[in-house]
Amino acid sequence: MKSVFFLSLMNGGAWGGSEELWFRTALWMSRHDYKIGIGCYDWAEKQDRITELKNAGCAIYLLPNKKGLFKKAAVKKALQSIPFQEYNLTVINQGGWEEILHSPFSNLYKKLPAYIILNHNYNENAVLSFKKQKLLEQWITGAQMNFGATQKIFEVVQNKFNISIDNKQTLVNPVTFTPDTTPGLYPPVTNDSCTWVMLAELDTARKAQDILINALSSPKWKARNWQLHLYGKGKDKEKLEKLISELALEEKVFLKGFTTNIKQTLLDCNLLLQCTLIDAMPLSVVEAMATGRPCVVSKVGDMPAWVEDGVNGFICPALTVEGIDEAMESCWQQKNNWAVFGKNAFETFIKKYPQPYEEKIAEILSIYIN
């Protein structure tokens, strides 16, 4: 029996979109005659998923979610109890790209029969000591494959640390709903009335909601008939509330909070805006295209590989007030073509997104099982 162990090092929150890939693939593989083991941090909010994995026959090894001085020791002890040697392949999931460099995971590669790494983000300002750079190189060169949510991850590592990555491949994360076989019915733009949405954590340093709001605060935009719904939670909620009030945009821009009904939210909108400073390949863009909605995006991560300016969406020339205004103005002047752009976006999704997702990813991972 083929066997795979999934080890997720993500611990910045209870759950993230970057964990859906391993979770859903592990479920599928366990239900299709693979021996599957799971190692992840213990969060109360994860219990439903952990139960689902257990019921599917997965062996579960929880890493203690402790704080303080004894955290590393507790995680190290839990890690030592995992029988990695009993599995043909270990899939290591990172929220970013460098969790593997920190204790107690830093030397784990020496104990693994075979492993691949899933990387989900990058940091162009990262600084690593010479020792850490060499450790990262050892991890990368020893991997059967290095997967990334965007090609940009590999470019940053290669350019900043002079590490050659020969065995690399991009891998898109799964959408959170079952895609339809046709694009969703496009909402009519009546009397120029339209709704735009943004699905992102309220973190302006990364997601730049403040720049977007400022770009839409000029007299010409205030005179137009649109609404922007910002979905998500985060540390900058009060900052954004204050900005909306200061710019007198209370009837234009709305903080809608967290939503679990992503598909319906996208079906109800005319455009998705993902004009961000830091992103890999945002799931929101893939999901918007899956519903047949055009996107306005920045030149960040792999978004330009999915969005073609003036064909299935629009790309901001720069992530500034002026750059966003330029892209949005071009978009506004072509609003009669938004439905066509949406259909083009759906066609792009069909071409780029692996379906059936879990089966396709399992096939890819199986290549690296010794």
C-alpha positions in Angstrom: 0.0 0.0 0.0 1.3 3.4 -0.9 1.7 5.7 2.1 2.0 9.5 2.5 2.5 11.6 5.7 1.2 15.2 5.6 3.0 17.5 8.0 1.6 21.1 8.2 3.8 23.6 9.9 1.2 26.4 9.7 0.4 27.9 13.1 -0.3 31.6 12.6 -4.0 30.8 12.9 -6.4 28.0 13.4 -6.9 27.4 9.6 -5.9 29.0 6.4 -6.6 28.5 2.7 -3.1 27.1 2.4 -4.1 24.1 4.4 -7.0 23.1 2.1 -4.6 21.5 -0.4 -3.2 18.9 2.0 -6.4 18.4 3.9 -8.6 17.6 0.8 -5.9 15.6 -0.9 -5.3 13.6 2.3 -9.0 12.8 2.6 -9.2 11.7 -1.0 -6.1 9.5 -0.8 -7.2 7.9 2.5 -10.5 7.0 0.8 -8.6 5.5 -2.2 -6.4 2.9 -0.6 -3.5 5.0 0.6 -2.1 4.8 4.1 -2.2 8.4 5.3 -0.7 10.1 8.4 -1.3 13.7 9.5 0.8 16.0 11.7 -0.6 19.5 12.4 -0.9 22.0 15.2 -3.7 21.4 17.7 -6.4 24.1 17.5 -9.9 23.7 18.9 -11.2 25.2 15.6 -9.6 22.4 13.7 -11.5 19.6 15.5 -14.2 19.1 12.9 -11.5 18.6 10.2 -9.4 16.4 12.4 -12.5 14.2 13.1 -13.2 14.0 9.4 -9.6 12.8 8.8 -9.8 10.3 11.6 -13.1 8.9 10.2 -11.5 8.5 6.8 -8.8 6.3 8.4 -5.9 8.8 8.8 -3.5 8.4 11.6 -3.4 11.7 13.5 -0.4 13.2 15.4 -1.2 16.6 16.9 1.6 19.1 17.6 0.9 21.0 20.9 -0.2 24.6 20.3 1.6 25.9 23.4 3.1 29.4 24.1 6.1 30.4 26.0 9.5 28.9 26.8 8.5 25.2 26.6 6.8 25.4 23.2 9.7 24.1 21.1 10.4 21.3 23.6 6.8 20.2 23.5 6.7 20.3 19.7 10.0 18.4 19.5 8.7 15.7 21.7 5.5 15.3 19.6 7.6 15.3 16.4 9.8 12.5 17.8 6.7 10.3 18.2 5.8 10.4 14.5 6.9 7.3 12.6 8.1 9.0 9.4 10.0 5.9 8.4 6.8 4.0 7.9 5.7 6.4 5.1 7.0 6.4 1.5 6.7 10.2 1.2 6.3 13.2 3.6 4.5 16.3 2.3 5.6 19.3 4.3 3.2 22.2 4.1 4.4 25.8 4.9 2.3 28.9 5.1 5.3 30.8 3.7 8.7 29.4 2.6 11.0 29.3 5.7 9.2 27.5 8.6 11.4 24.5 7.9 14.4 26.6 9.0 13.3 26.9 12.6 13.7 24.4 15.5 12.5 21.7 16.0 12.0 21.3 12.2 15.4 22.5 10.9 17.1 19.1 10.7 14.0 17.0 10.0 15.0 16.4 6.4 17.8 14.1 7.5 15.2 11.7 8.9 12.8 11.6 6.0 13.0 8.8 3.4 11.6 11.1 0.8 9.8 14.5 1.0 8.3 17.3 -1.0 7.7 20.9 0.2 4.6 23.0 -0.3 5.4 26.8 -0.2 2.6 29.3 -0.1 4.1 32.8 0.1 7.3 34.8 -0.2 9.1 37.8 1.4 11.2 40.0 -0.8 12.6 41.7 2.3 13.7 38.5 4.1 17.2 38.3 5.6 18.8 35.0 6.4 22.2 34.2 8.1 24.7 32.3 6.0 24.0 29.2 8.1 20.2 29.5 7.5 20.9 30.0 3.7 22.9 26.8 3.6 20.2 25.0 5.6 17.5 26.2 3.1 19.6 25.0 0.2 19.9 21.6 1.8 16.2 21.3 2.3 15.5 22.5 -1.3 18.0 20.2 -3.0 17.0 17.2 -1.0 13.3 17.5 -1.9 11.8 15.3 -4.6 9.9 18.4 -5.6 9.4 22.0 -4.4 5.9 23.2 -5.0 4.9 26.8 -4.8 1.6 28.7 -5.0 3.4 31.2 -7.3 6.6 31.2 -9.4 7.5 34.3 -7.5 8.4 32.2 -4.4 11.2 30.5 -6.3 12.4 33.7 -8.0 12.8 35.5 -4.6 14.7 32.6 -3.1 17.0 32.3 -6.1 17.7 36.0 -6.4 18.1 36.8 -2.7 20.0 33.8 -1.6 21.6 32.5 -4.8 20.0 29.1 -4.4 19.4 27.2 -7.6 16.1 25.4 -7.6 16.0 22.9 -10.4 13.1 20.8 -9.0 10.2 23.2 -8.8 6.6 23.5 -9.9 3.6 25.8 -9.2 0.5 24.3 -7.7 -2.8 26.2 -7.3 -4.7 25.8 -4.1 -8.3 24.3 -4.2 -11.3 26.5 -4.4 -13.7 26.3 -1.4 -16.7 25.3 -3.4 -17.6 22.9 -6.2 -17.1 24.8 -9.5 -20.0 24.9 -11.9 -19.6 23.7 -15.5 -20.7 27.1 -16.8 -20.1 30.7 -15.6 -22.6 32.1 -13.1 -25.4 34.4 -14.5 -23.9 37.9 -14.6 -25.7 40.5 -12.5 -27.1 43.3 -14.7 -25.4 46.8 -14.4 -28.6 48.9 -14.3 -28.2 52.7 -14.2 -24.5 52.1 -13.8 -25.2 50.5 -10.4 -22.7 47.8 -9.6 -21.1 46.0 -6.7 -17.5 45.2 -6.2 -16.0 42.9 -3.6 -12.6 42.3 -2.0 -12.0 39.1 0.0 -8.9 39.6 2.1 -7.6 40.0 5.6 -7.9 43.6 6.9 -4.1 44.1 6.9 -3.2 47.2 4.9 0.5 46.5 4.9 -0.2 43.4 2.7 -3.6 43.8 1.2 -3.6 47.7 0.7 -7.3 48.3 1.3 -6.3 51.9 2.4 -4.7 52.6 -1.0 -7.8 51.2 -2.8 -10.2 53.3 -0.7 -8.1 56.5 -1.3 -8.1 55.8 -5.0 -11.9 55.7 -5.0 -12.3 58.9 -3.0 -12.0 61.5 -5.8 -15.0 63.5 -6.9 -15.4 61.5 -10.1 -15.7 58.2 -8.2 -18.0 59.7 -5.6 -20.3 60.8 -8.4 -20.6 57.2 -9.8 -23.0 54.5 -8.8 -21.0 51.8 -7.2 -20.5 50.0 -3.9 -17.4 48.3 -2.6 -17.8 45.5 -0.1 -14.7 44.6 1.9 -15.0 41.1 3.4 -12.6 39.8 6.0 -11.4 40.3 9.5 -8.1 41.7 10.7 -6.1 44.2 12.8 -6.8 47.2 10.6 -10.6 47.2 10.9 -10.7 50.4 13.0 -8.1 52.1 10.8 -10.2 51.4 7.7 -13.5 52.5 9.4 -11.8 55.8 10.3 -10.5 56.2 6.8 -13.9 55.6 5.2 -15.5 58.2 7.5 -12.8 60.8 6.9 -13.2 60.4 3.1 -17.1 60.5 3.4 -17.4 57.1 1.8 -19.9 55.6 4.2 -22.4 55.1 1.4 -19.9 53.6 -0.9 -17.5 51.4 1.0 -18.7 48.8 3.5 -16.8 46.5 5.9 -18.8 43.3 5.7 -16.9 41.1 8.1 -16.0 37.5 7.5 -18.1 35.4 5.1 -18.4 31.7 4.8 -20.5 31.9 1.7 -17.8 32.8 -0.8 -19.6 31.5 -3.9 -22.8 33.4 -3.4 -20.8 36.6 -2.4 -19.0 36.3 -5.8 -22.1 35.5 -7.7 -23.8 38.6 -6.4 -21.0 41.0 -7.4 -19.8 42.5 -10.7 -16.1 42.6 -10.1 -13.5 41.2 -7.7 -10.8 43.7 -6.6 -7.5 42.2 -5.5 -5.2 45.2 -5.7 -2.7 44.1 -3.1 0.9 44.6 -2.1 1.7 41.1 -1.0 0.1 38.0 -2.4 1.1 34.6 -4.0 -1.9 33.4 -6.0 -5.0 34.6 -4.1 -7.7 32.0 -3.9 -10.2 34.8 -4.2 -9.1 35.5 -7.7 -9.3 31.8 -8.7 -12.7 31.6 -7.1 -14.0 34.7 -8.8 -12.9 33.4 -12.2 -14.6 30.1 -11.4 -17.9 32.0 -11.0 -17.3 34.0 -14.2 -16.4 37.3 -12.6 -13.7 39.6 -14.0 -10.9 40.8 -11.6 -8.9 43.9 -11.1 -5.5 42.9 -9.7 -2.0 44.1 -9.0 1.2 42.9 -10.6 1.9 40.6 -7.6 2.5 36.9 -7.4 0.9 34.9 -10.2 -2.1 37.1 -10.7 -0.8 38.5 -14.0 -0.5 34.8 -15.2 -4.2 34.4 -14.7 -5.6 37.9 -15.5 -5.0 39.4 -18.9 -5.6 43.1 -19.0 -8.6 44.1 -21.1 -9.5 40.4 -21.8 -10.7 38.8 -18.6 -9.9 41.6 -16.1 -7.6 44.5 -15.5 -4.1 44.9 -14.0 -3.0 48.0 -12.1 0.2 49.4 -13.6 1.4 50.3 -10.0 0.0 49.7 -6.5 -0.5 53.4 -5.9 -3.6 55.7 -5.8 -2.7 56.7 -9.3 -2.1 53.2 -10.5 -5.4 51.8 -9.1 -7.3 54.8 -10.4 -5.9 54.2 -13.9 -6.9 50.6 -13.9 -10.3 51.3 -12.4 -11.0 54.1 -14.9 -10.2 51.7 -17.8 -12.4 49.1 -16.2 -15.3 51.6 -15.7 -15.2 52.8 -19.3 -15.6 49.2 -20.5 -18.4 48.2 -18.0 -20.7 47.2 -20.9 -18.2 44.4 -21.6 -17.9 43.1 -18.0 -20.1 40.1 -18.7 -17.9 39.1 -21.6 -14.8 39.6 -19.5 -16.4 37.3 -16.9 -17.0 34.6 -19.5 -13.4 34.9 -20.5 -12.3 34.6 -16.9 -14.3 31.4 -16.5 -12.6 30.0 -19.6 -9.2 30.8 -18.1 -10.2 29.0 -14.9 -11.2 25.9 -16.8 -7.9 25.9 -18.6 -5.7 26.4 -15.6 -7.5 24.7 -12.7 -6.9 21.0 -12.2 -10.2 19.0 -12.2 -11.2 16.8 -10.5 -8.9 18.6 -8.1 -8.1 16.1 -5.4 -7.6 13.2 -7.8 -5.3 15.3 -10.0 -3.2 16.5 -7.0 -3.0 12.9 -5.7 -1.7 11.8 -9.1 1.0 14.5 -9.0 2.1 13.5 -5.5 2.1 9.8 -6.4 4.9 10.5 -8.9 7.2 11.1 -5.9 6.3 8.0 -3.9 9.3 5.7 -3.8 
